[in-house]
Every structure is written in structure tokens, then in C-alpha cells.
Amino acid sequence: MIGIIDYGAGNLKSVQNALTRLHASHMLCENKEDFKLCDRLILPGVGAFADCMEQLRKRELIAPIQAAIAAKVPFLGICLGMQLLFESSDEIRHCEGLGIFKGHIKRMEDTSVKIPHIGWNELVFTKENSLFQTLKHPYVYYVHSYYATSYEEHELIAYSIYGNMKVPGVFHKDHVWACQFHPEKSGEEGLMMLKNFLAFEG
Amino acid sequence: MHTKRIIPCLDVKDGKVVKGVNFVGLQEVGDPVALAYEYYKQGADELVFLDITATHEARDTISELCERVAAEIFIPFTVGGGIRTIQDIKKILRAGADKVSLNSAAVKNPELIREGAEIFGSQCIVAAIDAKQRDTKDGWNVVINGGRIDTVIDVLDWVKKVQELGAGEILLTSMDQDGRKQGFDLALCCAVNQIADIPIIASGGCGSLTHFYDVFAQNAADAALAASLFHYGELSVKEVKDYLSYRNIPVRKSISCFDIEELLSKIDFQKQNGLIPTIVQDHMTKEVLMLAYTSIESLKITCKKGLACYYSRSRNELWLKGETSGHYQKIKEIRLDCDHDTLLFSVIQTTAACHTGAYSCFYQILYQIEE
């Protein structure tokens, strides 16, 4: 059972639809009891970092997320769900994150391009990874104004180039993956990444 | 590399796709979900649905449409038309749309953009601006209600305003060019793009491959939208992208993530001892060319080579059609029938399908009823 962590923000429907299309049974995880039913977790997210952390705290979801990650449950963060896995963010106000990955979320700054970074960008792999099986040069759909900085270089497995910036695309550590783009909105290639995540055996 | 987006637009009325010329004289074209799926397969980067349903009662059809689209199509899509309140926005997003576009309602009530962006995020608020050149030719005014009302608001002023309010993108339609197929309004798009910090989707007037090229080559937009061009099959999204790519405009190449095992698993090979009757049809004319038999092995070769391969029952061997005659069949599409035991190959036939030299094997008329 795949758990989609529901903290009241964002559009969960597209992740649900993608999992349905991949014939994976899924449910919304709204409290710590729900987590017990899931052997794989997805943290989606749209919105502002601080608001989402606040929602996770209010709904008492932080401890179950950390426990699941400690228990080696395969975990995927998407977009803001990726950013929340980092140590901290500057969006609106300084805010601590879940701290699974080392690094800090900062506003993208590059006068040569428009911010937010919206649209399809080529994903460049820096490492072979089970998430990328059967994929060669996928294009993926991004929508964001903030990105990860000061991260561990070896945890970055794919990036995109936007203006003069190297935009971190995917991080990986043990059984945790985190994508800045939206695999559930990145066509058949995005679905393939989700499928590969679902196929991961710890 | 960040890419330029190609966005087919579907005008929807009472759940059906229509496209008008200058918004007058609407003509029915087809089922929105089927059409949307076709564009998805062709490599569309996004889709826009404009709901032009007049009556309020019929507007629930658009939510149902969103749900159906979201279940089948895994690229972003925007819904616009008749969205007036935060409740309307919520309903459309809840049904699975990624963005809403706000047009007349935002002009009448700019706070709708601000509130929408605050509640749902800028990324899902698209400001749709319909622009018409002033009679004095010194700029453009914002027009609303399908172009019937001139608001006398300057387009560039309004662009700055919607950005401040928190819009995430601008869908810019030239009412002077819309439906004319003479090309995008490059002067308008350039003027707007120069002052915009958020992406611009150019709309109105696209009629050919070069029009797409021009709007990107002149750095007039981040995305280009077209409707009738795609609906009537004059161009496919893939053709547009192949052309742009050839002319060095960066576009997303959709590499189909094709899983042969998944495809094979859908076909009932058991029912007919491992051989599946396969109807072969001309992709363009739809003429039936021949009937042959497909085995698991032959289908693997067909998919790998992109050329039709069958199982010959007379020779008991795999038969790559055209290998000896040169009359290859290039595969455009493979379909499966309702009970999973018959295939339809849609092909581009080289020379002729029949060994007699006839284009179709079915050249003999056995029985005919005169009208």
C-alpha cells in the first residue's frame, strides 16, 4: 500500500491518478495510524515551505515521517515535498525542515531567465540509479521559485540547467528519493520514474 | 535545456470540443478527452480547456471533464472560461486541473487573482488577457466578454498589474489575429514579453509551422498555443516539435516509454493458439489492406523495428513484410479490439500490400448490392 501524505495542502489528485494508472493501491495518510498501513510513502506538496511545515506539525505528522524513514520505508518527496526533506528554507521566513538531506532551500536568482522556473527541462543524470531504469534523456515538468543549495554533491543524482543555474532535479540517499519536478505531470517518462520507485526493493 | 512549450487548446461547450473563427460561428469538432489523449500521445507539453458553455447549469460538465482528463493525461492542464469566484477555482482544481485561467472576471475583480494566488499558489493562476489593437495603432487595449467589450485598459499596464497580484503565467490572445491563421501578433507578444517576469503563452493566429518558429525565434513567448490547426489535423504536435527542433528551438522530445511486456500482457494469445488475426489498414486513407497473423515473437519484432512483422501460417515462420519484396509497412499505430483477440495495424504502405501488386489484397468484388 502506497501512502500519500496528506497535510491539507496541494493537489494530491494528480499523484493519486498516476498511482491508479500504474495499478498501485494507494491511500491518503492523514495521521500516524494511517502510516502503519503503508509500506511506501510519497510526500507531495504545493505551497509555501513554512506553511507546510506548520501543517505537518499541527497534524502531528513529523514524528511518523521520521519514524518511517528511520525504519527504511521507501520514501519519495515531490516538489515542495522534496524541499521539506532538507534542513531549512528561506521562503517567506527562515524555517527548519525535516533534515533528511543536508542543504538549504533558497530563492533562485538569475536575471537572465524568468523566475519561477515553469515548464519542461531536460534532466541530466549524474549517476546511474534504479529510479532512472529504462530512461535515457527525459524531459520533466518543473514549477518552482526556490531550489536546494549547499547539498551533498554525492546525494544529487540528476539536475537541469536553467539560465546560469544548475537546478537540482533528484536527490537520493538509501531508500529516500526527492524530486524537484513533478513526475506525476511529466508524461510517460515521469510515470516510469514512479513505476521504478514502486519497484524498489529495499 | 529549458524548452519552449507547445499547447493545444480545446474550446469546450456543453462537454464537446468546438473552435470558432473570431469566436463566431462555432462548429463541433469532437470528444475532448479523446482529443486530449491524442495530443498527449503526440507530445503536447500542456493542454488548455476553455469552457465556453453559456448556461450556469451546464457548467458541472467541466468538472466531470477535468476528472476524466486528469485520470488519463499526465501533463499539466489549465481550465478557463466562466471562472468567477474562489469557489469556482477550488472546484476546478479539486477535479484535477493544474491551473485555472482567469479572464473577464479578473478584469472586473482583480482581487480574484490575488486571493487565488494566496490560497492555491501563483503556479495555478493564469491571467488570460485578450488584447485588441487601439484604432490609433499606438498600443493594445484589454477586451473582455469574448472581445465584445473594450475595457480601455492598456494591455501593458494590465500585465504589470496581474504580475503584482500574483498571477503565475499570462495567456495572451490577440483578438486581431485570432482565427485568421496569419501568425501570432509578434509586436504584441514582444512588447508584453519584454516587461513580463512570468511566462507568456502566445495565442491567436497560428496557422503554420513557421508561425511557431517566429514567435520563439523573436523571443516573443515561452509557450505557443494553437487550436484549430491541431483539431483539424493540419499539423500534429510532433510535426511542430520536429520542425522547431530542426530549426534549433529547444523543445521537449517525447521519447515514448514503451513497455513491450505490458503491451503483450493485454493481448489474449491463448484464445487462438498463440496467433492473433491482424487487420492492416492504410494510416491515411483507412483502406483495409490485408489480414495476417501475429505471434508474440512477430509482435516484438514489429515494435522493435517499427515495421510490420507477422507469422506466416503457410510457411510456419516469422515474416517481416517487405523483406524480400521491399514492400515494407511502417507502423503508425497498433490497436487492440474490445475482447483483446484481434489487432489493427495502421501503417504507411510502401508500393503495395498485395503480392499481386494491387495496393490492397481485397481487390476482388464477390458480391455487391446496387443502390
Interface residues (C-beta under 8 A of the other chain):
Chain A: N11 K13 S14 N17 A18 T20 R21 V46 G47 A48 V113 K114 I115 P116 H117 I118 G119 W120 N121 E122 T134 L135 K136 H137 P138 Y139 Y141 V143 S160 I161 Y162 G163 H182 E184 K185 S186 G187 E188 E189 G190 L191 M192
Chain B: M1 H2 T3 R5 Y40 D45 A70 A71 E72 F74 I75 P76 L93 R94 A95 G96 D98 G121 S122 Q123 C124 G168 E169 A196 D197 I198 P199 D222 A223 R252 K253 S254 I255 S256 C257 D259
